[in-house]
Amino acid sequence: MWWKVIGGLLAVWLVLSVAGWVIKGLFWLAVIGGVLFVATAAVGWAKDRKQIKP
């Protein structure tokens, strides 16, 4: 379940980033999408590492 949420958020942030790059006037959208993508990936990675601990 957790990975579906993370995957969905990563997809949304990726789409926002691409839309920001394609539409020249929305550079801020690309920056926000990129930051949120990295933050979501970091949270997912941290949660995954926490669950693997014995």
C-alpha positions as CSV (number, residue, x, y, z in Angstrom):
1,M,0.0,0.0,0.0
2,W,2.7,2.5,1.0
3,W,4.6,2.0,-2.4
4,K,1.4,2.7,-4.3
5,V,1.1,6.1,-2.6
6,I,4.8,6.9,-3.1
7,G,4.6,5.8,-6.7
8,G,1.5,7.9,-7.4
9,L,3.1,11.0,-5.8
10,L,6.3,10.5,-7.8
11,A,4.3,10.2,-11.0
12,V,2.4,13.4,-10.2
13,W,5.6,15.4,-9.4
14,L,7.2,14.1,-12.6
15,V,4.2,15.3,-14.7
16,L,4.3,18.7,-13.0
17,S,8.0,19.0,-13.6
18,V,7.7,18.1,-17.3
19,A,4.7,20.4,-17.7
20,G,6.8,23.2,-16.2
21,W,9.6,22.7,-18.6
22,V,7.3,22.4,-21.7
23,I,5.4,25.5,-20.9
24,K,8.1,28.1,-20.7
25,G,6.1,30.5,-18.5
26,L,5.8,27.9,-15.8
27,F,9.4,27.4,-14.8
28,W,8.4,27.7,-11.1
29,L,6.2,24.6,-11.6
30,A,9.1,22.6,-12.8
31,V,11.2,23.7,-9.8
32,I,8.4,22.8,-7.3
33,G,7.7,19.5,-9.1
34,G,11.4,18.6,-9.0
35,V,11.8,19.5,-5.3
36,L,8.7,17.5,-4.4
37,F,9.8,14.5,-6.5
38,V,13.2,14.4,-4.7
39,A,11.5,14.9,-1.3
40,T,9.0,12.1,-1.9
41,A,11.7,9.7,-3.1
42,A,13.8,10.5,0.0
43,V,10.8,9.8,2.3
44,G,10.1,6.5,0.5
45,W,13.7,5.4,0.6
46,A,13.9,6.3,4.3
47,K,10.7,4.3,5.1
48,D,12.0,1.4,3.1
49,R,15.3,1.3,5.0
50,K,13.5,1.5,8.3
51,Q,11.3,-1.5,7.5
52,I,14.3,-3.6,6.5
53,K,16.1,-3.3,9.8
54,P,16.1,-6.5,11.8
